[in-house]
């Protein structure tokens, strides 16, 4: 008893002001169960999260509206104009805009509005088809290299390097010379894919290599999963986000590349309506009639801008760094 | 002892006289989230720190302990801001200060030792330059020690009182590396003159060489050392005054690093962060935090990323250093045992509020708030025995005893489910010719229905052993047998069968679940891989498993990023249990979790063992956890097995010095608990 007392007195004497024993009343802070789950919040997957972020992004809304419009024009050009883009009358050469012909006429007397509307399909199909092929081929090469590593990776990476070393324009000129007469967009698509898959392959390779070393793959292996199953069901889905980001961002650049090739005269023949071709034709009369150059260029710029903005928005939404771990 | 008491009383009197160095009253900190929601991170928190005192703030993650500390430092991240209450530093209100005003306080008056040593040093700067930067930013005089009043007074208390003129500022001049050889020579001569010779003189000189560190030892200490060695007082002061002339920046940087416990500091100062281990980086950060001799050091979980033995060494060192300098330390930790061991005063925080505070031992021995009681009950370092499962809890004492005896018998008799013999694994290190032996001739066996723990520091090879037992890694030599069969031969169907019976639970609850998989798909995955049941029966099984780990069925549609670490770990356990395995290999399965959550997961593992007779191979660096779960312990050091015995034996009669060190390092392990 006396012992206790002396200890008590010791304690009080050694306690400094402001450091007295304090116990919060039990009812002010409600004690929760250890590690309780907040069941009120809605369930979200990565994709649902990304969609929620996207929906709120004005950049996405603007670009999505533009892209939908562009796609509509590409699919149904007939809704906007009843003329044939290749129906040209020299008598109308370089006439200014009039009723039914809002953009006026070019040197050949073709309706600029009609040609711009019909050019959409060419540009868009080149962009979309190239993107699809590039993503498929690039991902395949990159994923295989990244997943297997060793000599497989060495061979595939060197191939990628070789293709990367060839300048797009130089390569395109050489290859396209062989198909000068063909008017199909496929030749452009194939050329762009041939020299464009390398970037996607590199991204896919890096992404797969990174995902491959994450612990859930080890966990899966220990559950009895085979390496190939890991690749398909864990590694690829987790690498997809970064590949999609490159895909959307580069779609715009493929459209530009097609225009460049057509402008240089090695792309599509003049019989195929395309913005690049029209821009090329209009350059000679730039000083006298800039409007002829302006419309296809503006259409090209808006379309490319829309896709690049979309790519940016998707990147923001899918960026692994902004995602909560 | 009485001398120590004397100093303590003196310290106490001085603390009372000087008043608190930091006084936080009713502090409120809010964070605004994206949707204009306000999160009250800290609500009405009050605590007081006196000069020269260690005060610990204890709480789980999200309790607001770090936020409170950052508010004091004026370094609140992002959208956080102080919305109420007061923060007084040496009696002056600082909570409303601007960033510029804070710049004068930081470093000089308040120092910080941050949590993660890896990310808090600039990787492209030499360690020394980073210490130098701290000194330069605060315009520190590198040739003189800056000693707090408290330190001066305390130092005066245990040394001879000196003349007025000798107490002048000059006596705080550091030794310079240039003058050091001359100083030592002069000291030797002085010793000769004083008649100290032979072995004794050698010893004294050795002591001088060791203690007189340029940029760290001061003139009056040199004089003091000489006087103590037997040199006449006048002579000693003459030597000190003529050879201790102040240090250069380089000396000071090395001196600071040496003080922080970094050996060969002058060489180390020229190295880059990647050349340092985690413990060494933390020492460098301590040197930076203390470089400008702050009166208050805020240590935000300074050692939670380190091994326990390293943690003990660093904290021991920090404690002696701050005692000497008279620095007050505000110590943030989640470990109640560690807090009680190091601090005189404890503040327990929960959900942004202070729920209990008081003298450490008193809080620990007589916790009053239900949350503190819960913490004390769960703290592994304070637990003294293996968890008894809830099932066994209900039975009366006699039956419990009976079970225990039975348990021991089965321990002796039962067959070994996993046997590891002469296991060795070598790795080729980059740029090295010789092979590195990660695991070196390790043999042990896991008895059916029991838990064998492998304990060791990081780099001891314990996880490599786990991976070989799981057949995720092939051993260089030696064998692992499961139920008497060598697993190295397993292929195809055999391997699948083995995987079905031996399941892992990994350390990182954030990495081991695929973020793209819903909880349902994650738990269902093993059933799918092994082609068990149809869609309907699998769904039923997933529900069963969620019940087993005590998770509500509503989590099935959720994704891992929505769950806490402990919840994810429970999902990982559910996934491991899906195939009804015999053995679970837990690789640091609870190491990343808060104490309470850790306790919960351990209880769960234990209950599962009691219900299903599971065998565990439990890999951990934390001996405290071992006591709660293991029947047998294997201690590993540098790839070798150094001790293997039952848990009680290891704890009560450790045979190896290494094991003793590990036991010693358990924070709060020696504190006595008087649980009511």
Interface residues (C-beta under 8 A of the other chain):
Chain A: X11 X14 X15 X16 X17 X18 X19 X20 X21 X22 X23 X24 X26 X28 X29 X31 X32 X34 X35 X37 X39 X41 X43 X44 X45 X46 X214 X215 X216 X218 X219 X220 X221 X222 X223 X224 X225 X229 X234 X237 X238 X323 X324 X325
Chain B: X12 X15 X16 X20 X23 X48 X50 X345 X350 X351 X353 X354 X355 X356 X357 X358 X359 X362 X363 X368 X369 X370 X371 X374 X470 X472 X495 X496 X499 X500 X503 X504 X506 X508 X510 X511 X512 X513 X514 X515 X516 X518 X525 X526 X529 X530 X551 X552 X554 X555 X557 X558 X559 X561 X562 X563 X564 X566 X567 X572 X575 X579 X596 X597 X599 X600
